[in-house]
């Protein structure tokens, strides 16, 4: 029965992906996790991390303990974002989690066409997410996330429903993980001023491999595989690489590179270190603390800090 559900889910995904466009609710594409951001979003095949469900819901079944995860993102200007996740498992029901993702855009002056200020307004986005994941066999897991999304700017607002789906192959003996997911399949329920927009659909394929004889986790991702391009091979330029080096038992050093970010910034002549990222993690039995920095352009670096607690 589980295999049939997965097959039907993937069939719907590929049918939808053939004509979907990406416009609204762009906050859903942020690398909300500090660890994932340090690896430039190359996170689709990472296991045993409560925030990995944001990239591939099938990863949830790999959690070894109940966990709570919190991440705070300091964006450019006064824009702030955050992610909170609780993940649990049931011996009879499977693995499940609940998450909240939000972005607040700060305060803006309200002015007329002549520039006369008559007050202020704000804008924000929030998504409530519920994830279910389980095993198909000893090496393959699947997962699905349902999202309720709300966005507001001043007195206007928009709402949407979306679904994520993914699968994860995990070979513990060879230390190889392969993950595939499609994110943000859905539609608006209420629009801004009657203008209907598509959600930021994203298909992702990832590989994670822990090198033998070297304490290094290597991650490779292809993302935005559903974006419209002149030919299919142009989509392969949307790749991300990440490396996580273990220094002793408690410290992890991370570095990453996102070629899609690099190419996007290249057109503005602001390249510098755009697309590169880095960070550090402190790992203990009960608490993990992560820091990640992502360079978007010459004067724009995003800083994230996250905490994961094992219960």
C-alpha positions in Angstrom: 0.0 0.0 0.0 2.8 2.4 0.9 4.5 1.8 -2.5 1.3 2.5 -4.3 0.8 5.8 -2.5 4.4 6.8 -3.4 3.9 5.9 -7.0 0.6 7.9 -7.3 2.2 10.9 -5.5 5.2 11.0 -7.9 2.9 10.7 -10.9 1.0 13.8 -9.8 4.2 15.6 -9.1 5.6 15.1 -12.6 2.3 16.0 -14.2 2.2 19.2 -12.2 5.9 20.1 -12.8 5.5 20.1 -16.5 3.5 23.4 -16.5 4.1 25.1 -13.2 5.7 28.5 -12.9 7.5 30.2 -9.9 6.5 33.6 -8.7 4.8 34.0 -5.3 5.9 33.2 -1.7 9.6 33.3 -2.5 10.4 33.0 1.2 9.8 29.3 0.9 13.1 29.1 -1.0 15.3 30.4 1.8 17.8 28.0 3.3 16.1 28.2 6.6 18.5 25.9 8.4 21.9 27.3 9.6 23.6 24.0 8.8 22.1 23.7 5.4 22.9 27.3 4.6 26.6 26.7 5.5 26.5 23.9 2.9 24.8 26.2 0.3 21.6 24.2 0.4 23.2 21.0 -0.6 21.0 19.2 1.9 18.6 17.0 0.0 20.2 13.7 1.1 21.3 14.6 4.6 19.9 12.2 7.4 19.2 12.6 11.1 18.5 16.3 11.1 15.1 17.7 12.0 15.4 20.7 9.7 16.2 18.5 6.7 12.4 18.0 6.1 12.4 21.5 4.7 14.5 20.1 1.8 13.3 16.5 1.6 10.5 15.2 3.8 11.7 11.6 3.4 14.7 12.5 5.7 12.4 12.6 8.7 12.3 8.8 9.1 16.1 8.7 9.6 15.9 10.6 12.9 17.2 8.5 15.7 15.6 10.6 18.5 12.8 13.1 19.1 14.2 16.5 18.3 13.4 20.2 18.4 15.1 22.6 16.0 15.3 26.4 16.0 16.9 28.7 13.4 17.1 32.5 13.2 18.1 34.3 10.0 19.3 37.9 10.0 18.7 39.1 6.5 19.8 42.3 4.8 18.3 45.6 6.2 15.8 44.8 8.9 14.4 41.6 7.4 14.3 38.6 9.8 13.3 35.0 9.3 13.0 31.9 11.5 12.2 28.2 11.5 11.0 26.1 14.3 10.6 22.3 14.0 9.4 19.5 16.4 10.0 15.9 15.2 8.7 12.7 16.8 8.1 9.1 15.9 5.5 6.5 16.7 6.1 2.8 16.6 2.7 2.2 15.0 2.1 5.4 13.0 5.5 6.4 11.7 7.6 9.6 11.9 5.9 13.0 12.0 6.9 16.6 12.5 5.4 20.1 12.8 7.2 23.2 11.6 6.7 27.0 11.4 8.6 29.1 8.9 8.3 32.9 9.0 9.7 36.1 7.5 9.1 39.6 8.7 10.1 42.4 6.3 10.1 45.2 8.9 8.4 48.6 8.7 7.9 50.8 5.7 6.7 54.4 5.3 3.2 54.8 3.9 3.3 57.6 1.3 1.2 59.0 -1.5 2.2 59.8 -5.1 3.7 63.1 -3.9 5.8 61.5 -1.3 3.8 62.7 1.7 4.2 60.2 4.5 1.0 59.3 6.3 2.1 56.5 8.6 3.7 53.1 8.2 3.0 49.5 7.3 4.7 46.2 7.5 4.8 42.9 5.6 5.3 39.3 6.6 5.1 35.7 5.4 4.4 32.5 7.5 4.0 28.8 6.7 2.7 26.1 8.9 4.0 22.6 7.9 3.1 19.1 8.9 5.3 16.2 7.7 4.8 12.4 7.7 7.6 10.0 6.8 8.1 6.2 7.0 10.2 3.3 5.6 9.4 1.4 2.4 12.2 -1.0 3.2 15.5 -1.0 5.2 17.2 1.4 2.7 14.3 3.5 1.3 12.1 6.1 3.0 9.4 8.4 1.7 7.8 11.5 3.1 5.1 14.2 2.5 4.7 17.7 3.9 1.5 19.7 3.8 1.9 23.5 4.0 -0.6 26.3 4.9 0.9 29.6 3.7 -0.1 33.1 4.6 1.4 36.4 3.3 0.4 40.0 4.1 1.5 43.5 3.0 -0.2 46.4 4.8 -4.0 45.6 4.5 -3.7 43.1 1.6 -3.0 39.4 2.1 -2.7 36.1 0.2 -3.1 32.5 1.2 -2.1 29.2 -0.3 -1.9 25.4 0.2 1.1 23.4 -0.9 2.6 19.9 -0.7 6.2 18.6 -0.7 7.1 15.0 -1.5 10.3 13.1 -1.5 12.2 9.8 -1.3 15.6 9.0 0.2 17.8 6.0 -0.4 20.2 5.4 2.4 23.0 2.7 2.4 24.5 2.8 5.8 27.2 0.3 4.9 28.6 2.3 2.0 27.8 5.6 3.7 25.9 6.9 0.6 22.6 8.7 0.6 20.6 9.7 -2.5 17.5 12.0 -2.1 14.9 13.4 -4.5 12.1 15.8 -3.7 9.7 18.2 -5.3 8.7 21.2 -3.2 5.8 23.6 -3.1 3.2 21.9 -5.3 0.1 23.9 -4.8 -2.0 27.0 -5.5 -3.3 30.2 -4.0 -6.6 30.2 -2.2 -6.7 34.0 -1.9 -4.7 36.4 -4.1 -3.3 39.9 -4.0 -5.7 42.2 -5.8 -7.1 39.3 -7.9 -3.7 38.5 -9.5 -3.2 34.7 -9.4 0.5 33.6 -9.2 2.2 30.2 -9.1 4.2 29.0 -6.1 8.0 28.5 -6.3 8.0 24.9 -7.5 11.4 23.3 -7.0 12.6 19.8 -7.9 15.8 18.7 -6.1 18.2 15.8 -6.5 21.0 15.2 -4.0 23.8 12.9 -3.0 25.5 12.7 0.3 28.7 10.6 0.9 30.9 10.2 3.9 34.5 9.6 2.6 36.3 6.5 3.8 39.4 7.2 5.9 38.6 10.9 6.1 36.1 12.6 8.4 34.4 14.5 5.6 30.8 14.5 4.5 30.4 15.5 0.8 27.1 16.8 -0.5 26.1 17.5 -4.1 22.7 18.9 -5.1 20.9 19.8 -8.3 18.0 22.2 -7.6 15.4 24.3 -9.6 15.1 21.4 -12.1 11.6 22.6 -13.0 12.7 26.1 -14.1 12.0 27.1 -17.7 15.3 27.1 -19.7 16.3 27.1 -23.4 17.3 23.5 -23.0 17.3 20.8 -20.3 21.1 20.9 -19.8 21.0 24.6 -18.7 19.2 23.4 -15.6 22.3 21.4 -14.6 24.0 24.7 -13.9 21.8 25.0 -10.8 24.1 22.9 -8.7 25.3 23.3 -5.1 28.3 21.7 -3.4 28.9 21.3 0.4 31.5 19.8 2.6 31.4 19.1 6.3 34.7 18.3 8.0 34.7 16.7 11.5 37.4 18.1 13.8 37.4 15.8 16.7 34.0 14.6 18.1 32.4 17.9 18.8 33.3 20.4 16.0 32.2 20.4 12.4 33.6 22.9 9.8 31.4 23.6 6.8 31.8 25.2 3.4 29.6 25.4 0.4 29.1 26.8 -3.1 25.8 27.5 -5.0 26.4 28.1 -8.7 22.8 29.3 -9.3 23.4 32.2 -6.9 26.7 32.9 -8.4 25.2 33.1 -11.9 22.3 35.3 -10.8 24.7 37.9 -9.2 27.1 37.8 -12.1 24.7 39.7 -14.3 24.8 42.6 -11.9 28.6 42.8 -11.7 28.6 42.2 -8.0 30.2 38.8 -8.0 33.0 38.9 -5.4 32.3 35.9 -3.1 28.7 35.5 -4.2 27.5 31.9 -4.0 30.0 30.8 -1.3 29.0 30.0 2.2 30.6 28.6 5.4 29.9 27.8 9.0 30.6 25.8 12.1 28.7 23.3 14.2 29.1 22.3 17.8 27.8 18.7 18.3 27.0 17.0 21.6 24.7 14.2 22.7 21.9 16.6 23.7 22.5 19.9 22.0 23.8 20.9 18.5 24.6 24.6 17.8 25.1 25.7 14.2 26.2 28.9 12.6 26.0 29.6 8.8 27.0 32.6 6.7 25.9 33.0 3.0 27.3 35.6 0.6 24.7 36.9 -1.8 26.6 39.8 -3.2 29.5 42.1 -2.4 27.9 43.9 0.6 25.2 41.3 1.4 25.9 38.4 3.7 23.2 36.5 5.5 23.9 35.1 9.0 22.0 32.2 10.6 22.2 30.5 13.9 20.4 27.3 14.9 20.0 25.1 17.9 18.8 21.4 17.8 17.8 19.7 21.0 17.5 15.9 21.4 14.7 14.8 23.8 
